């Protein structure tokens, strides 16, 4: 397979795919961050309720 030929033939698709990477990546990252924040919040609430039980 000639790589140059492949790139020339599929240049538009490749460029579109490359342009999409940052967008897809940022969407994925923001989804991960919000999921992580929710998990941390749940953990914090669990920890607080556990501490309250210990204190009382």
PQR file with spaces between the fields and no chain letter, atoms N, CA, C, O and H, PARSE charges and radii, in Angstrom:
ATOM       1  N    UNK     1       0.855   -1.202    0.000 -0.4000 1.5000
ATOM       2  CA   UNK     1       0.000    0.000    0.000 -0.0000 2.0000
ATOM       3  C    UNK     1       0.891    1.252    0.000  0.5500 1.7000
ATOM       4  O    UNK     1       1.759    1.420    0.857 -0.5500 1.4000
ATOM       5  N    UNK     2       0.652    2.107   -0.968 -0.4000 1.5000
ATOM       6  CA   UNK     2       1.403    3.356   -1.040 -0.0000 2.0000
ATOM       7  C    UNK     2       0.724    4.396   -0.143  0.5500 1.7000
ATOM       8  O    UNK     2      -0.401    4.819   -0.409 -0.5500 1.4000
ATOM       9  H    UNK     2      -0.053    1.971   -1.664  0.4000 1.0000
ATOM      10  N    UNK     3       1.411    4.793    0.902 -0.4000 1.5000
ATOM      11  CA   UNK     3       0.832    5.707    1.887 -0.0000 2.0000
ATOM      12  C    UNK     3       0.498    7.064    1.283  0.5500 1.7000
ATOM      13  O    UNK     3      -0.555    7.634    1.568 -0.5500 1.4000
ATOM      14  H    UNK     3       2.325    4.450    1.118  0.4000 1.0000
ATOM      15  N    UNK     4       1.394    7.580    0.451 -0.4000 1.5000
ATOM      16  CA   UNK     4       1.146    8.876   -0.179 -0.0000 2.0000
ATOM      17  C    UNK     4      -0.117    8.840   -1.021  0.5500 1.7000
ATOM      18  O    UNK     4      -0.920    9.773   -0.996 -0.5500 1.4000
ATOM      19  H    UNK     4       2.250    7.117    0.220  0.4000 1.0000
ATOM      20  N    UNK     5      -0.286    7.750   -1.770 -0.4000 1.5000
ATOM      21  CA   UNK     5      -1.475    7.593   -2.601 -0.0000 2.0000
ATOM      22  C    UNK     5      -2.728    7.553   -1.724  0.5500 1.7000
ATOM      23  O    UNK     5      -3.735    8.192   -2.027 -0.5500 1.4000
ATOM      24  H    UNK     5       0.366    6.992   -1.790  0.4000 1.0000
ATOM      25  N    UNK     6      -2.646    6.797   -0.645 -0.4000 1.5000
ATOM      26  CA   UNK     6      -3.776    6.675    0.286 -0.0000 2.0000
ATOM      27  C    UNK     6      -4.147    8.037    0.867  0.5500 1.7000
ATOM      28  O    UNK     6      -5.320    8.409    0.905 -0.5500 1.4000
ATOM      29  H    UNK     6      -1.828    6.277   -0.399  0.4000 1.0000
ATOM      30  N    UNK     7      -3.127    8.778    1.322 -0.4000 1.5000
ATOM      31  CA   UNK     7      -3.366   10.092    1.924 -0.0000 2.0000
ATOM      32  C    UNK     7      -3.969   11.048    0.903  0.5500 1.7000
ATOM      33  O    UNK     7      -4.896   11.794    1.219 -0.5500 1.4000
ATOM      34  H    UNK     7      -2.174    8.475    1.291  0.4000 1.0000
ATOM      35  N    UNK     8      -3.446   11.027   -0.324 -0.4000 1.5000
ATOM      36  CA   UNK     8      -3.969   11.908   -1.373 -0.0000 2.0000
ATOM      37  C    UNK     8      -5.419   11.570   -1.681  0.5500 1.7000
ATOM      38  O    UNK     8      -6.249   12.464   -1.846 -0.5500 1.4000
ATOM      39  H    UNK     8      -2.694   10.421   -0.581  0.4000 1.0000
ATOM      40  N    UNK     9      -5.718   10.294   -1.759 -0.4000 1.5000
ATOM      41  CA   UNK     9      -7.078    9.855   -2.074 -0.0000 2.0000
ATOM      42  C    UNK     9      -8.057   10.212   -0.952  0.5500 1.7000
ATOM      43  O    UNK     9      -9.201   10.578   -1.223 -0.5500 1.4000
ATOM      44  H    UNK     9      -5.044    9.568   -1.626  0.4000 1.0000
ATOM      45  N    UNK    10      -7.621   10.108    0.285 -0.4000 1.5000
ATOM      46  CA   UNK    10      -8.527   10.258    1.430 -0.0000 2.0000
ATOM      47  C    UNK    10      -8.247   11.501    2.255  0.5500 1.7000
ATOM      48  O    UNK    10      -8.592   11.577    3.434 -0.5500 1.4000
ATOM      49  H    UNK    10      -6.692    9.811    0.506  0.4000 1.0000
ATOM      50  N    UNK    11      -7.606   12.485    1.605 -0.4000 1.5000
ATOM      51  CA   UNK    11      -7.172   13.679    2.336 -0.0000 2.0000
ATOM      52  C    UNK    11      -8.335   14.380    3.039  0.5500 1.7000
ATOM      53  O    UNK    11      -8.216   14.772    4.199 -0.5500 1.4000
ATOM      54  H    UNK    11      -7.325   12.423    0.647  0.4000 1.0000
ATOM      55  N    UNK    12      -9.456   14.536    2.338 -0.4000 1.5000
ATOM      56  CA   UNK    12     -10.593   15.247    2.929 -0.0000 2.0000
ATOM      57  C    UNK    12     -11.123   14.526    4.164  0.5500 1.7000
ATOM      58  O    UNK    12     -11.380   15.146    5.195 -0.5500 1.4000
ATOM      59  H    UNK    12      -9.553   14.217    1.395  0.4000 1.0000
ATOM      60  N    UNK    13     -11.284   13.198    4.045 -0.4000 1.5000
ATOM      61  CA   UNK    13     -11.770   12.430    5.195 -0.0000 2.0000
ATOM      62  C    UNK    13     -10.790   12.500    6.361  0.5500 1.7000
ATOM      63  O    UNK    13     -11.189   12.615    7.520 -0.5500 1.4000
ATOM      64  H    UNK    13     -11.075   12.694    3.207  0.4000 1.0000
ATOM      65  N    UNK    14      -9.501   12.428    6.033 -0.4000 1.5000
ATOM      66  CA   UNK    14      -8.471   12.479    7.079 -0.0000 2.0000
ATOM      67  C    UNK    14      -8.500   13.833    7.781  0.5500 1.7000
ATOM      68  O    UNK    14      -8.437   13.906    9.008 -0.5500 1.4000
ATOM      69  H    UNK    14      -9.177   12.335    5.092  0.4000 1.0000
ATOM      70  N    UNK    15      -8.597   14.901    6.998 -0.4000 1.5000
ATOM      71  CA   UNK    15      -8.634   16.244    7.587 -0.0000 2.0000
ATOM      72  C    UNK    15      -9.860   16.418    8.470  0.5500 1.7000
ATOM      73  O    UNK    15      -9.768   16.988    9.558 -0.5500 1.4000
ATOM      74  H    UNK    15      -8.648   14.842    6.001  0.4000 1.0000
ATOM      75  N    UNK    16     -11.004   15.932    8.008 -0.4000 1.5000
ATOM      76  CA   UNK    16     -12.223   16.026    8.808 -0.0000 2.0000
ATOM      77  C    UNK    16     -12.070   15.247   10.110  0.5500 1.7000
ATOM      78  O    UNK    16     -12.457   15.721   11.178 -0.5500 1.4000
ATOM      79  H    UNK    16     -11.078   15.470    7.124  0.4000 1.0000
ATOM      80  N    UNK    17     -11.503   14.050   10.011 -0.4000 1.5000
ATOM      81  CA   UNK    17     -11.308   13.222   11.206 -0.0000 2.0000
ATOM      82  C    UNK    17     -10.378   13.911   12.196  0.5500 1.7000
ATOM      83  O    UNK    17     -10.629   13.911   13.401 -0.5500 1.4000
ATOM      84  H    UNK    17     -11.188   13.664    9.143  0.4000 1.0000
ATOM      85  N    UNK    18      -9.296   14.501   11.673 -0.4000 1.5000
ATOM      86  CA   UNK    18      -8.331   15.176   12.541 -0.0000 2.0000
ATOM      87  C    UNK    18      -8.954   16.410   13.184  0.5500 1.7000
ATOM      88  O    UNK    18      -8.691   16.706   14.350 -0.5500 1.4000
ATOM      89  H    UNK    18      -9.092   14.500   10.694  0.4000 1.0000
ATOM      90  N    UNK    19      -9.779   17.130   12.426 -0.4000 1.5000
ATOM      91  CA   UNK    19     -10.450   18.309   12.985 -0.0000 2.0000
ATOM      92  C    UNK    19     -11.428   17.910   14.077  0.5500 1.7000
ATOM      93  O    UNK    19     -11.655   18.663   15.023 -0.5500 1.4000
ATOM      94  H    UNK    19      -9.993   16.890   11.479  0.4000 1.0000
ATOM      95  N    UNK    20     -12.009   16.718   13.942 -0.4000 1.5000
ATOM      96  CA   UNK    20     -12.983   16.245   14.926 -0.0000 2.0000
ATOM      97  C    UNK    20     -12.348   15.800   16.235  0.5500 1.7000
ATOM      98  O    UNK    20     -13.011   15.774   17.272 -0.5500 1.4000
ATOM      99  H    UNK    20     -11.825   16.106   13.174  0.4000 1.0000
ATOM     100  N    UNK    21     -11.061   15.447   16.192 -0.4000 1.5000
ATOM     101  CA   UNK    21     -10.407   14.898   17.382 -0.0000 2.0000
ATOM     102  C    UNK    21     -10.500   15.826   18.605  0.5500 1.7000
ATOM     103  O    UNK    21     -10.923   15.371   19.667 -0.5500 1.4000
ATOM     104  H    UNK    21     -10.522   15.468   15.350  0.4000 1.0000
ATOM     105  N    UNK    22     -10.119   17.112   18.494 -0.4000 1.5000
ATOM     106  CA   UNK    22     -10.190   17.965   19.686 -0.0000 2.0000
ATOM     107  C    UNK    22     -11.610   18.094   20.231  0.5500 1.7000
ATOM     108  O    UNK    22     -11.818   18.104   21.444 -0.5500 1.4000
ATOM     109  H    UNK    22      -9.775   17.482   17.630  0.4000 1.0000
ATOM     110  N    UNK    23     -12.585   18.193   19.326 -0.4000 1.5000
ATOM     111  CA   UNK    23     -13.976   18.323   19.744 -0.0000 2.0000
ATOM     112  C    UNK    23     -14.417   17.072   20.504  0.5500 1.7000
ATOM     113  O    UNK    23     -14.987   17.157   21.592 -0.5500 1.4000
ATOM     114  H    UNK    23     -12.416   18.185   18.341  0.4000 1.0000
ATOM     115  N    UNK    24     -14.142   15.909   19.907 -0.4000 1.5000
ATOM     116  CA   UNK    24     -14.519   14.643   20.536 -0.0000 2.0000
ATOM     117  C    UNK    24     -13.798   14.471   21.860  0.5500 1.7000
ATOM     118  O    UNK    24     -14.378   14.017   22.846 -0.5500 1.4000
ATOM     119  H    UNK    24     -13.679   15.840   19.023  0.4000 1.0000
ATOM     120  N    UNK    25     -12.520   14.840   21.868 -0.4000 1.5000
ATOM     121  CA   UNK    25     -11.707   14.712   23.067 -0.0000 2.0000
ATOM     122  C    UNK    25     -12.234   15.602   24.186  0.5500 1.7000
ATOM     123  O    UNK    25     -12.328   15.169   25.335 -0.5500 1.4000
ATOM     124  H    UNK    25     -12.048   15.209   21.067  0.4000 1.0000
ATOM     125  N    UNK    26     -12.578   16.844   23.855 -0.4000 1.5000
ATOM     126  CA   UNK    26     -13.055   17.761   24.886 -0.0000 2.0000
ATOM     127  C    UNK    26     -14.418   17.317   25.415  0.5500 1.7000
ATOM     128  O    UNK    26     -14.697   17.451   26.606 -0.5500 1.4000
ATOM     129  H    UNK    26     -12.503   17.196   22.922  0.4000 1.0000
ATOM     130  N    UNK    27     -15.271   16.785   24.523 -0.4000 1.5000
ATOM     131  CA   UNK    27     -16.558   16.259   24.978 -0.0000 2.0000
ATOM     132  C    UNK    27     -16.329   15.092   25.929  0.5500 1.7000
ATOM     133  O    UNK    27     -16.969   14.995   26.976 -0.5500 1.4000
ATOM     134  H    UNK    27     -15.044   16.676   23.555  0.4000 1.0000
ATOM     135  N    UNK    28     -15.410   14.209   25.555 -0.4000 1.5000
ATOM     136  CA   UNK    28     -15.106   13.038   26.374 -0.0000 2.0000
ATOM     137  C    UNK    28     -14.546   13.466   27.725  0.5500 1.7000
ATOM     138  O    UNK    28     -14.922   12.924   28.764 -0.5500 1.4000
ATOM     139  H    UNK    28     -14.889   14.287   24.704  0.4000 1.0000
ATOM     140  N    UNK    29     -13.637   14.450   27.698 -0.4000 1.5000
ATOM     141  CA   UNK    29     -13.022   14.929   28.929 -0.0000 2.0000
ATOM     142  C    UNK    29     -14.043   15.573   29.853  0.5500 1.7000
ATOM     143  O    UNK    29     -14.039   15.320   31.058 -0.5500 1.4000
ATOM     144  H    UNK    29     -13.331   14.890   26.854  0.4000 1.0000
ATOM     145  N    UNK    30     -14.916   16.404   29.297 -0.4000 1.5000
ATOM     146  CA   UNK    30     -15.899   17.064   30.156 -0.0000 2.0000
ATOM     147  C    UNK    30     -16.872   16.045   30.740  0.5500 1.7000
ATOM     148  O    UNK    30     -17.321   16.196   31.876 -0.5500 1.4000
ATOM     149  H    UNK    30     -14.920   16.610   28.318  0.4000 1.0000
ATOM     150  N    UNK    31     -17.200   15.007   29.968 -0.4000 1.5000
ATOM     151  CA   UNK    31     -18.054   13.937   30.490 -0.0000 2.0000
ATOM     152  C    UNK    31     -17.348   13.205   31.630  0.5500 1.7000
ATOM     153  O    UNK    31     -17.958   12.907   32.657 -0.5500 1.4000
ATOM     154  H    UNK    31     -16.835   14.884   29.045  0.4000 1.0000
ATOM     155  N    UNK    32     -16.059   12.917   31.443 -0.4000 1.5000
ATOM     156  CA   UNK    32     -15.277   12.237   32.484 -0.0000 2.0000
ATOM     157  C    UNK    32     -15.178   13.087   33.740  0.5500 1.7000
ATOM     158  O    UNK    32     -15.321   12.582   34.854 -0.5500 1.4000
ATOM     159  H    UNK    32     -15.563   13.159   30.608  0.4000 1.0000
ATOM     160  N    UNK    33     -14.933   14.376   33.559 -0.4000 1.5000
ATOM     161  CA   UNK    33     -14.785   15.276   34.699 -0.0000 2.0000
ATOM     162  C    UNK    33     -16.085   15.375   35.480  0.5500 1.7000
ATOM     163  O    UNK    33     -16.072   15.333   36.710 -0.5500 1.4000
ATOM     164  H    UNK    33     -14.816   14.786   32.654  0.4000 1.0000
ATOM     165  N    UNK    34     -17.213   15.508   34.776 -0.4000 1.5000
ATOM     166  CA   UNK    34     -18.480   15.619   35.496 -0.0000 2.0000
ATOM     167  C    UNK    34     -18.815   14.315   36.214  0.5500 1.7000
ATOM     168  O    UNK    34     -19.373   14.328   37.311 -0.5500 1.4000
ATOM     169  H    UNK    34     -17.224   15.543   33.777  0.4000 1.0000
ATOM     170  N    UNK    35     -18.471   13.192   35.589 -0.4000 1.5000
ATOM     171  CA   UNK    35     -18.686   11.896   36.235 -0.0000 2.0000
ATOM     172  C    UNK    35     -17.827   11.777   37.487  0.5500 1.7000
ATOM     173  O    UNK    35     -18.290   11.314   38.530 -0.5500 1.4000
ATOM     174  H    UNK    35     -18.018   13.182   34.698  0.4000 1.0000
ATOM     175  N    UNK    36     -16.574   12.199   37.372 -0.4000 1.5000
ATOM     176  CA   UNK    36     -15.650   12.155   38.503 -0.0000 2.0000
ATOM     177  C    UNK    36     -16.150   13.047   39.635  0.5500 1.7000
ATOM     178  O    UNK    36     -16.090   12.662   40.802 -0.5500 1.4000
ATOM     179  H    UNK    36     -16.198   12.576   36.525  0.4000 1.0000
ATOM     180  N    UNK    37     -16.640   14.234   39.294 -0.4000 1.5000
ATOM     181  CA   UNK    37     -17.161   15.153   40.304 -0.0000 2.0000
ATOM     182  C    UNK    37     -18.357   14.544   41.023  0.5500 1.7000
ATOM     183  O    UNK    37     -18.482   14.658   42.243 -0.5500 1.4000
ATOM     184  H    UNK    37     -16.689   14.547   38.345  0.4000 1.0000
ATOM     185  N    UNK    38     -19.243   13.890   40.254 -0.4000 1.5000
ATOM     186  CA   UNK    38     -20.398   13.245   40.878 -0.0000 2.0000
ATOM     187  C    UNK    38     -19.954   12.138   41.821  0.5500 1.7000
ATOM     188  O    UNK    38     -20.488   11.998   42.921 -0.5500 1.4000
ATOM     189  H    UNK    38     -19.141   13.798   39.263  0.4000 1.0000
ATOM     190  N    UNK    39     -18.972   11.352   41.386 -0.4000 1.5000
ATOM     191  CA   UNK    39     -18.464   10.270   42.238 -0.0000 2.0000
ATOM     192  C    UNK    39     -17.831   10.831   43.509  0.5500 1.7000
ATOM     193  O    UNK    39     -18.040   10.297   44.598 -0.5500 1.4000
ATOM     194  H    UNK    39     -18.538   11.466   40.493  0.4000 1.0000
ATOM     195  N    UNK    40     -17.059   11.906   43.369 -0.4000 1.5000
ATOM     196  CA   UNK    40     -16.415   12.522   44.526 -0.0000 2.0000
ATOM     197  C    UNK    40     -17.455   13.084   45.484  0.5500 1.7000
ATOM     198  O    UNK    40     -17.312   12.973   46.702 -0.5500 1.4000
ATOM     199  H    UNK    40     -16.890   12.340   42.484  0.4000 1.0000
ATOM     200  N    UNK    41     -18.494   13.682   44.934 -0.4000 1.5000
ATOM     201  CA   UNK    41     -19.564   14.241   45.762 -0.0000 2.0000
ATOM     202  C    UNK    41     -20.254   13.126   46.551  0.5500 1.7000
ATOM     203  O    UNK    41     -20.522   13.274   47.744 -0.5500 1.4000
ATOM     204  H    UNK    41     -18.611   13.771   43.945  0.4000 1.0000
ATOM     205  N    UNK    42     -20.538   12.014   45.876 -0.4000 1.5000
ATOM     206  CA   UNK    42     -21.153   10.863   46.547 -0.0000 2.0000
ATOM     207  C    UNK    42     -20.244   10.348   47.656  0.5500 1.7000
ATOM     208  O    UNK    42     -20.699   10.049   48.760 -0.5500 1.4000
ATOM     209  H    UNK    42     -20.321   11.895   44.907  0.4000 1.0000
ATOM     210  N    UNK    43     -18.963   10.250   47.351 -0.4000 1.5000
ATOM     211  CA   UNK    43     -17.983    9.765   48.321 -0.0000 2.0000
ATOM     212  C    UNK    43     -17.924   10.701   49.527  0.5500 1.7000
ATOM     213  O    UNK    43     -17.856   10.253   50.672 -0.5500 1.4000
ATOM     214  H    UNK    43     -18.593   10.493   46.454  0.4000 1.0000
ATOM     215  N    UNK    44     -17.950   12.004   49.252 -0.4000 1.5000
ATOM     216  CA   UNK    44     -17.885   13.003   50.325 -0.0000 2.0000
ATOM     217  C    UNK    44     -19.115   12.904   51.227  0.5500 1.7000
ATOM     218  O    UNK    44     -19.010   12.989   52.451 -0.5500 1.4000
ATOM     219  H    UNK    44     -18.006   12.368   48.322  0.4000 1.0000
ATOM     220  N    UNK    45     -20.278   12.724   50.606 -0.4000 1.5000
ATOM     221  CA   UNK    45     -21.511   12.593   51.378 -0.0000 2.0000
ATOM     222  C    UNK    45     -21.486   11.331   52.232  0.5500 1.7000
ATOM     223  O    UNK    45     -21.894   11.349   53.393 -0.5500 1.4000
ATOM     224  H    UNK    45     -20.363   12.655   49.612  0.4000 1.0000
ATOM     225  N    UNK    46     -21.005   10.241   51.650 -0.4000 1.5000
ATOM     226  CA   UNK    46     -20.883    8.990   52.404 -0.0000 2.0000
ATOM     227  C    UNK    46     -19.936    9.164   53.585  0.5500 1.7000
ATOM     228  O    UNK    46     -20.217    8.714   54.696 -0.5500 1.4000
ATOM     229  H    UNK    46     -20.674   10.227   50.706  0.4000 1.0000
ATOM     230  N    UNK    47     -18.814    9.822   53.326 -0.4000 1.5000
ATOM     231  CA   UNK    47     -17.808   10.045   54.352 -0.0000 2.0000
ATOM     232  C    UNK    47     -18.378   10.910   55.475  0.5500 1.7000
ATOM     233  O    UNK    47     -18.175   10.618   56.654 -0.5500 1.4000
ATOM     234  H    UNK    47     -18.586   10.187   52.423  0.4000 1.0000
ATOM     235  N    UNK    48     -19.091   11.973   55.106 -0.4000 1.5000
ATOM     236  CA   UNK    48     -19.679   12.875   56.092 -0.0000 2.0000
ATOM     237  C    UNK    48     -20.702   12.151   56.950  0.5500 1.7000
ATOM     238  O    UNK    48     -20.709   12.300   58.172 -0.5500 1.4000
ATOM     239  H    UNK    48     -19.255   12.210   54.148  0.4000 1.0000
ATOM     240  N    UNK    49     -21.568   11.366   56.313 -0.4000 1.5000
ATOM     241  CA   UNK    49     -22.586   10.663   57.090 -0.0000 2.0000
ATOM     242  C    UNK    49     -21.930    9.637   58.011  0.5500 1.7000
ATOM     243  O    UNK    49     -22.397    9.413   59.128 -0.5500 1.4000
ATOM     244  H    UNK    49     -21.562   11.245   55.321  0.4000 1.0000
ATOM     245  N    UNK    50     -20.857    9.021   57.548 -0.4000 1.5000
ATOM     246  CA   UNK    50     -20.115    8.058   58.365 -0.0000 2.0000
ATOM     247  C    UNK    50     -19.483    8.767   59.563  0.5500 1.7000
ATOM     248  O    UNK    50     -19.530    8.259   60.683 -0.5500 1.4000
ATOM     249  H    UNK    50     -20.477    9.203   56.640  0.4000 1.0000
ATOM     250  N    UNK    51     -18.889    9.943   59.325 -0.4000 1.5000
ATOM     251  CA   UNK    51     -18.259   10.716   60.396 -0.0000 2.0000
ATOM     252  C    UNK    51     -19.294   11.183   61.408  0.5500 1.7000
ATOM     253  O    UNK    51     -19.038   11.173   62.612 -0.5500 1.4000
ATOM     254  H    UNK    51     -18.851   10.355   58.415  0.4000 1.0000
ATOM     255  N    UNK    52     -20.450   11.586   60.927 -0.4000 1.5000
ATOM     256  CA   UNK    52     -21.512   12.053   61.819 -0.0000 2.0000
ATOM     257  C    UNK    52     -21.959   10.925   62.744  0.5500 1.7000
ATOM     258  O    UNK    52     -22.230   11.149   63.924 -0.5500 1.4000
ATOM     259  H    UNK    52     -20.658   11.593   59.949  0.4000 1.0000
ATOM     260  N    UNK    53     -22.032    9.713   62.200 -0.4000 1.5000
ATOM     261  CA   UNK    53     -22.414    8.560   63.020 -0.0000 2.0000
ATOM     262  C    UNK    53     -21.365    8.311   64.097  0.5500 1.7000
ATOM     263  O    UNK    53     -21.699    7.966   65.231 -0.5500 1.4000
ATOM     264  H    UNK    53     -21.812    9.531   61.241  0.4000 1.0000
ATOM     265  N    UNK    54     -20.104    8.486   63.739 -0.4000 1.5000
ATOM     266  CA   UNK    54     -19.025    8.272   64.706 -0.0000 2.0000
ATOM     267  C    UNK    54     -19.050    9.331   65.804  0.5500 1.7000
ATOM     268  O    UNK    54     -18.761    9.044   66.966 -0.5500 1.4000
ATOM     269  H    UNK    54     -19.833    8.767   62.818  0.4000 1.0000
ATOM     270  N    UNK    55     -19.400   10.560   65.421 -0.4000 1.5000
ATOM     271  CA   UNK    55     -19.385   11.668   66.371 -0.0000 2.0000
ATOM     272  C    UNK    55     -20.558   11.612   67.337  0.5500 1.7000
ATOM     273  O    UNK    55     -20.450   12.060   68.478 -0.5500 1.4000
ATOM     274  H    UNK    55     -19.635   10.793   64.477  0.4000 1.0000
ATOM     275  N    UNK    56     -21.679   11.063   66.880 -0.4000 1.5000
ATOM     276  CA   UNK    56     -22.872   11.058   67.751 -0.0000 2.0000
ATOM     277  C    UNK    56     -22.994    9.760   68.522  0.5500 1.7000
ATOM     278  O    UNK    56     -23.935    9.589   69.296 -0.5500 1.4000
ATOM     279  H    UNK    56     -21.766   10.699   65.953  0.4000 1.0000
